[in-house]
Amino acid sequence: MTNLVTNVAEAVEEYGDNTAIGYQGSETSYEEFWGQTGAFAAALEERGLGTDDRVAIYLPNVPPFVIAFHGTLRAGGVVVPMNPQYKAREIGHLLGDSEAKVVVALADLVPFVREVQDETDVEHIVSVGGDAEGATEFEEFLEPGDPDIVDREDDDDAVQPYTSGTTGQPKGVQLTHGNLASNANAASKLIPDGIRPDDKSLGVLPLFHIYGMTVVMNASLFHGGAYYPMASWDAQDAVSLIEDEELTIMHGVPAMYNDVINQPNAEEFDMSSLRLCGVGGSGIPVEVLRQFEELYEPKIYEGYGLTETSPITHFNSPIEGRRVGSVGKTVPGVDSKVVDEEFNEVSPVEEGPIDEEEADLREITGEIVIAGPNVMKGYYGLPEANEEAFTEEGGRRWFHTGDIGYQDEDGFFYVVDREKHMIVTGGYNVYPREVEELLFEHEDVADAAVAGIPDERRGETVKAFIVRTPDGDVTEEEIKEYCLTNMAEYKHPREVEFVEELPRTTTGKVQKFKLREEEGGAQ
């Protein structure tokens, strides 16, 4: 192959009159969509941008995201997706590190871009949904033209999402044309008959996130299916869209399925058009899965993956069978195994899931490592991080997920713990250090630690433990508002506790396990 977007061009050739994007009652055919991507690619070329230039997309799930994404690839550029919940403080690092020259932003978010623009390489700001000072409106930015697809190699960068590390600033993940094409095609083959041109996919997973980008948007558009984006999650709106348009595929995070079954009129919903419900981002509670399947016809199939693996590595496929409590088997074309600290493979259990309270997890678990065409090229400009992330063994390049799990003799994998301190809330990853760094900047905070605590809806939520300065009188509500003002909503502490001191080791490290024990949370 040459360029990831070639897969879309082939779908255009075969299914030109089919609906590519359905949004708020309007439909865009593949031919129309391809013309729009050409106009965006032509606009980049007109402004001197092309091969390897970064274009940041700072939008919710709206058609201009899909157009800018594929138009950038068509011009040979690299997409830098950014969470539209981020504030100036957060996007400043992403834009500076990626050296993005163009930002396509919601009009309301343009002020955040302008706030940091002088510290970055951003030359052009494109606004969506209205006029904004210092920006060109999306329709005005487009140029007439039908440029050729710029040739790219499998190992050339296509998308550079950012993922937070346990320490330091978020890292740019270099996902190549080969990575993303292989994973979208693998995802499409996990259901009976694959993704078909008559399939209609619910696009509620955010497009800045690799799950929504690869498994939903690209897998659909590569095969002539229709993609129905939603700018924000609302359970009633999502179900109405499924019913009205007779959507056939839904992917979501556990909190979304939990929201659906907890609607007051949940028993009235008709979900019978769905032939696949996929879930990822974090483990879905068995009780949520059970209640959903009691109410509705389709079953929920759980999977697993990471940004660095494009993302999907495991899935409980309807074809391969399902084991509740497992993240599934390794998807075709990808290899995975469980290894100990010396990188020796850990023997599988006979059949899972096992009773974790009775079993000695130290004997059966290890770190899950991944190899395959879906594994990232590396972290952008971070050779030391890349050295830590990979192990060369048996002629393969294995990526360390940082997740602890085990497998059984039937090939099903089970994740028992995330990276040591990472909080997974509603499918989003939150690393405590980022929140702690912000808290330490508050004049009334002398010491602070952040940990995840159980949450019925989100799986986990963020809690801050704070030691005030001697003269400090900051309140819980003031801390919450301070965090909301400076970072994405899902990262802010939903609970705040003021303490006299934090439990620490003799070397000064906060003993977060003690904080979790006091909350009754997971270790």
N, C-alpha and C positions, 0 to 999 in steps of 0.2 A: 504494500500500500504506500501511498505518498502522504496524504494529508487526512487527518481525522474527518474533516468535513466532506471528503469524497464519499463517505457512507451516506450522507444526506443527499448529495448530488445524485447518487444512484437511486435513492428512493424517489426523488423528484422525477427522474426519468421514467420510472415505472408506475408511480402513483400520483402523477401531477395534479389530478383533479380531486384527490382525497383531501380531507381536512387535516392540516398539520397542527394548527393551534386553534382551540376553542376558548374564547374568553368573554365572559359577561354577555352571552347571547350572540356574539359575532363569531364567525368562522373564517379562518385564513387557509387557503389551499396551499399545497406544496409548491405549486408554480408561483403563487403570490409571495409566499414566504421566501423562496429562493431569490426572487427579485429584490426583496427587502434586504437580504443579507448581501446581495451584490451592491446595493446602494450604500450600505455601511462600509463594505470593503473599499469601494471607490472613494468614499469620503476620507478614509485613512490614507489611501494612496495620494489623494489630492493634497493632503497636508504633510506629505513626506514620510509617512509611517509605513512600516512593512515588516519584513522578516525579523523575528525575535523582539520587536518592540512590544512593550507591555501595555495592555489596555485594562484598566480596573473597572469592574462593574459593581456598582454600589446601589443595588436595586432589590426590591422584593420580587416575588414571582409575577412578573408582568411580561407581555409579549416583547417589549424592547430588550429585555434581558436575553431572550432566546435569539433575537435578531443580532444583537451586538456580540453575543458569544460566538455564533457561527460566522458572522461577518468578519470578526477579528481573525478567526482561524483561516478563513478563505483568503485573507490578505497576508497570511504567513505570520501573524502576530501571536502573542501569548496572552491568555486571559488571566487576570488576577481578580477572582471573585471576593467581594467583601460583604460582611454581614451588615445589612441595613440598620441593625440595632446599634452598631458601633457609633461612638462619638468621635470628636476630633482627636482626642488623646490616643484613641486606639488605631484609627486609620493612618495617623501620622507615621507610625513605624512601618505599616504595610506599604504605603506609597513610597516612602523613602528607601526602604530595603529593596523593593522590586524595581525601582526606577521607572515606574509607570509614567507614560507621557500623556495619556488620555484617561479621563475618568467619566464614566456614564453614570450619573447619579439622579435619584429622585430630587425634584426641585427643592423640597423641604430640607434635603441633606446637603445641598450645594454649599451653604454657609460653613459647614464643617470642613469641606474640602478647601474652601478659600482660606480658612483659618490656618491651615498647615501648608498651603500651596508654596509659599516662599521657601520652605525647607525641603522641597521635593523637586523632581524633574517634570512635574505636571505642566504641560503646555496648553492643553485644551480640556475644558469642562463642558460636558453635554448634559442638559437637564431634561428630565422626563416628567411629564405631568404638569407642566406649567413653566412660566418664565422665571428666571432667577438671575440676579445680578452676577456678572462675570462669567456667565455660561451661555452656550448656544442651545436653543431648543432642539430636541432630537430630530424632528422632521426637517428643520432648517439645516442641520448638520449633514444630512444625507446628500449624496451626489448621484446624478443619473449615471448609469453604467452597468456593465455586466462583465466584470473582470474575471480573468482565468483564476483557477485555484492555484495558489502558490505551492510549488512542490516542497514537501517536507519529508524528512526521513523518520523512520519509526522511533529513533532515539532523540529526536528534536523535541524541545519543550512545547507543550500545547496549553497547559493550564498550570497556574501556580497559586493554589490555595494556601492559606496559612493555618498552622496548627500550633497551639501553645505547648511549650515544653514544661517539664516539672520545674525548671529553673530558667531564668532569663526571658528574653523577648520571644514572641511567636516566630516560628521558623517557616520559611517558604518551602513548600513541597513541590519538587519538580516532577510533574506528571507528563509523560511524553504522549505523542500521538499513538504509539504502539500500546502503551499502558491502557489508555482510555478506550481505544477501539477494542482491544482484546476483552476488557472487562464488560463493556456494554454488550458485546456479542455473547459472552458467557452468561450474563444475566438474562438475556433474551431466550436462552435455551433451557432455563430451569423450570419452565411450565409446559404442560402438554401442548404440542404443536408450535411451541415457541411464541414469540410476540407476532401477532398477525396484523395485516393491514386493516382489519375491521376492529382491532382493539382500541379502546379509549382509556387513557390513563389519567388518574387524578393527580394533579401536580401540586400537592400541598406541602411536600417536603421542600425546604428552601433550596433554591438553585445555587446559592453560594456554598452549600454543603455538598460534598462529593456524592452522597447517597442520592439526593434528589437530582443532581446533575447527570450522573452516569446511569443509574439503575432505572430512573423514571424518564427524564427528558431524552437523553441520547438513545437509550434502548428502544424507546418508542419511535423517534424520528428516523432511526436507521432502518426501520422495517415497515414504514408506511402507515404507522398507527397515528392516532390523534392524541395530542397532549393538551390537557385542560388545566392551566395554571391557576392557583388561587393566591392572591397577594398576602393573605393572612389566614390563620387557622380559626375556624368557627365550626363547631360540630354540626349545628343545624344547617348551615350553608353548605357544608361538604356533603352531607347526606342528601340534601335537596338536589345538588349537582349530580350526584350518583344516580338518583332516581329519575330526574328530568332527562338527562343525556344517556341514561343506561350505560354508565361507565363499566368497564370490565376488569380494570386493574387498579388496586389501591396499595400504596406503600406508605407506612407511617411509623412514628415512634410510639412506644407503649402508652404515653399520656393521651395520644389522640384516640386510641381505641377505648381507653378508660373513659374519656369524655363522652364518647358515643353512647356507651352502655349506661351512663349516668344521667342522660338527658331525661326529663320528665316524661317524654312521649317516646322513649326508646323502643317500646314494644310495637309501635306503629310503623317503624322504618322498614322500607323494602330495599334490601341489599342483594336481592337475588340475581341482579345482572352481573355482579362481580364474580369472576372466575379465579381470581387470585387476590389474597390479602397478605402482603409481606410486612414484616416488622423488623426493625433494627435500631441502632443507636444506643440501646441498653437492653438488658434482659427484660422480657415482658413477664409480669407476675402471672403464674399459672391460673390464679383465680380470675384475672381479667380475661385471659384467653378462654377459660371455661364459660364465663358468663356471655361473652360475645358469641360463642358458637352455640350456646343454648338459644339465643335470641334470633340468630341469623343463619342462613344457609351456608355461606362460605366459611372455610377454615382459615386460620391464621398460620402462616409459615414464617418461622423465625430464622434470621440470618445474622452474619457477623462480618465485620470488616473494619478498615481504618482508612483515613485519608491517604496514608502512604501506600495503600494497596488498591487504590482506584475505585471503589473501596472493597467490593464483595470478595470474600475468601471462602465463606462457608454458608450453606443454606439448607434448610429442611425442605427440599424440593418435593412437589407432588409426584414427580416421576420417581425419585429415589426413595421416597417414604419419609415419614416424619416421626420424630421422637420428642415428645414434650419435655421441656427442660434442657434440651440440647440446642446449640446454635447450628446444628446440621453437619453434613459431610462437606469435605473440601470440594469446591466447584471444579468442573472440568478444566484442565489446563493449568491449574494451580496446585502447588504442593505445600503441605504443612505438616508439622510434627511438634511434639512436646519434648522439650529437652531440659536437662538439669543444668547446674551451674558450670559443669565441665563440658557442656554441649553433647552429652550422651543422651540418646533417645530414651524416654521413660516408657516402660511397658504399659500397654493399655489394660484397662479393667475388662472383665468379661462382658458386662453389659451395664450401661448407665441409664438414667442417673443413679448415682450411689447415694446412700444416706450420709451426708457430709458430717453429721454429728457423731456417727459411729465409726466412720472410716478414718484412717490416719492419712490426712491429705498430703503430708510431707512425702509419703511413699509413692503416691499415685499421680501427683501433680508436678508441673514444671512450667516453663515459659513456652508459650505458643510462638513458633517462628514460621515465616512464610517465604516461599520462593516461587517465582513465576513471572510471566510477561506483564503482569499487572503491578509489580512492585516498582515503586518510584525510582527515578534515576538517583535522587539524593536530595538533601536539604540545600537550598540555594545559598552558595557562598559560605558554607559551614563545614569545612573538611573534618574538623575534630568531631562534630556531631555525627557525620557520616561514618566515621571510623567506629564510633560506639554503636551505631544503629545496625551494622551488618557484621556477619561472620561468614568468611569464605570456607566452605567445607564440602568435600566430595565434588568439586568442580561447580558448585552452586553458590549463589550469593543469597544468604538467608537474612531476612529482616526480623529484628527483634521487636515484637509487638508490645512488650512490657506487661502483657496480660497473662495471668496464671490460670491454667486449666488442665484438663485431662481428656483422654479419648477412650472409647471402648473398642472392642474387637470387631464391631460392625462398622467402624469408621466414623461414628458420631463424636463430635467434639463438645466439650462443656467448659464454660468460662466460670471460674469460681471467685476471681478477684480481679479488679482493675489495677492500674498502676498505683503505687503505694498511696499517694495522696489525692489523686484525681477524683473530682466529683462529677458524676454524670447526672444531670438534672434535665428531665424532659427531653432526653436525646442529645443535649448539648454538653460538651466537655468544659468544665470549669477547673482551672488550676489555682489552688489557694494562694500561691505566692503573688499572683497578679492583684488579687483583691487585697492581700495583706500590704503590698507595697503602697497602694492607694490609701489604706487606713493609716499607715504610718505618717502620711503627709498631713493628716489632720492635727491641728495644734493641740487638741485635747486628748489625743491618744498617745499613751506612753508605751504600750506593748499590745500586740494583737496576734491572734492566730485564727485561721479559718478552717473549718472542717465540714464534711458532709454529714447530714443527719437524715434519718428515714423520713420520707414524705409519701403519703398515700397516693397522690396523683402523679408526682414527678419521679418517683423512685427514690430520689435523694433531693435535698435542697441545701442551700448554703447557710451556714450559721457562723457568726463572728463572735469570738471571745475577746473582750477588750479590757485592758487595764487603763484607767484614766490617769492623766497627769494629776499631780497634787491639787492644782487649782481648776482642773477640768470639770465641767458640768454638762457636757454634751449628753443628749438623750438618745434613746433607741431610735425614735422617729427621725431625729436629725442625722444620725449615722446612715440610715436607709436612704434618706433624701440626698445626702452627700454622694453616696455610691451611685444612685440612679442618675445623678447629674453628670457623672464622669465615666460611666461605662454602661455596657449593654444591660438591659433590664434583667435578663436571665442570670447574670453573674452576681447581682447585688444580694447581700445577706437578707433573707426573709426573717431571720431571727437574730437578735443581738443579746448577748449576755455580758454584763459587766462583772469582772472578777477582781479579786485582790492581787492575784499573781497567776501566771501560767505554769503548769507542770513542765519542768525541764530536766534534761539529763545533766550530768556533771560537766559535759562539754558545751552546754548551753542550748542544745536542740530541744524544741518543743515536743513533748510526748503527746502527739495527737491521738494516739490510741486511748490515752486516759480520758481525753475530752469525749471521744466516741463512747467509751464505756459508761461515762456519766449520763450520756444521752440514750443509752440502750441501742446504739447504732452498730453497724457492721464493723468488724475490725479491719 
